[in-house]
């Protein structure tokens, strides 16, 4: 067997490649385990509660950086798209008091909006494409642009850059596809609501026997 490998260069090359693959694979596997970067789970949990509009109204370039900032001690009331429900959910997660929304960052709206480009007025400047944080706008230079409705988060960052003002923010009609339950109240509120109104078990049993 050894003589065949020595006499046949192809077999020798394949065997060498296989050996190198095993060695480098082992090194990479060890490095992946040894130097694995573990993210902070609280950041992921906070980020999952944020509305993912990536609008920047909080002062950060997106929801994930804001989640990082909250984990580092920033206030939790800078997200107008999420509103008071998101503030309550984050406060419940972090076990802190829920403040009201900071009006310096905007006002909460009950109506979700999405961008709509009046395509016959679009000049194809691509400025809205560059401004969109979620790549929800299709188009090319000097060609018509259009919005992917299912991807638009309603951040309205594309409106101001448009030089011909052909982008409108229109309200979204709620249907079965986007209907969802409202976020539950905080655990403390639920516990207070579930407390009996001063009646005890013996009172109930006495009332039943009457």
C-alpha positions, 0 to 999 in steps of 0.5 A: 500500500505504501509503495503504491502511494509512493509510486502514484503522485495523485494518491500522495497528493490526495492523502496529503490534502486529506491530512491537511484538511483534518489538521486545519479542521481540528484547529478551526474547531478548537478555535471556534470553541476556545474563542467563542464570543457569547453575546449578552442575552439581555440585549437580545431580549430587549431588542426582541421587544423593540418594534424594529423600525430602525427609525433612529428616533431614539438617537441611535442608528437602529433598534439593536444599538438602542437595546445595547444602550439600554443594557448599559444604563440608558433610559427605556422611554425613547422609542415612539414607534413602540410607545408605552406598551414597549416601555412597559414590556422592557420595564417588566423585563428589567424589573424597573418602573415604567416611565412615560414616553420622552416627548423629545423623541416624538409622539406615539401614534396608534396608526401604523404608516408605510411609505408610498412613492408617487412613481410618475413623479419619481426621478430615480435619484436613489436618495430614498434607497440610500436612506432606507435602513431595511432595504425596502425600496426597489429601483435604480439610478434614473429609473422608477423606484417603488416600496416593498410594502411588506418590508417597510417599517414606516420609519419615514427616513426616506421622506426628507431626502427626496428632492421632488417630495414624491413620497407619502406616508400612508396609514395601513389598513389592519387586516387578518394578516397583520392583526395581533394581540396587544402586549400584556400589562406588566406582571405587577399590574396583572397581580394587582388585578388578580387580587380578591377584593377583601373576601376570603375563602371562609366568607365564600363558603359561608355565603354559599351555605346561606 
